[in-house]
Amino acid sequence: MRPEDTDEAGGNGLRVPMTWLTTEYLADELLRTGDLMEPTTLEFRAGRDALALTMFLCEFPRDAPAPRALPEGRVDELRVLTAYEGTWRSWICERLAESERCAEPGDPDLGLARSAWRWLEETELLAADLDAIGPAPWEAAADAVGGDQEVRVWTPAWQLGLPLGHLAVHLC
């Protein structure tokens, strides 16, 4: 990889998205350390991308090298931001729009962040329908005969990735 600053090339060299790559690496490490999901699954990717996007957009310093571990204040901030209360999606959209207004044209970090968001929004994964969960299994056994089928629905990837990322932050 060529360095982000390319004075020798007259400023026309390849711009490396080091901020995004470092953020994505930190999110990946948090999820792997938590050992919550097999790293080869789409659910893991959804968790990594949701967490990386959150970290990228929450005012992490862009000019300083990324730390190997997150400071406690950042961990608390991530816990609040990834809490599943329905506001995360609108927060991401607002922050992406703000970042696009402030970024230089062709910013490679922002391009990868937009790509991650597009994947999280447009990709649907088959998951258990948590709204369809009824009484406890031992109560349902008396009521239903052969009712062991789990209800599954297609869910946007971010809705699966966000709780996974949140749990990984709690475990760090």
Disulfide bonds with the S-S distance in Angstrom:
none
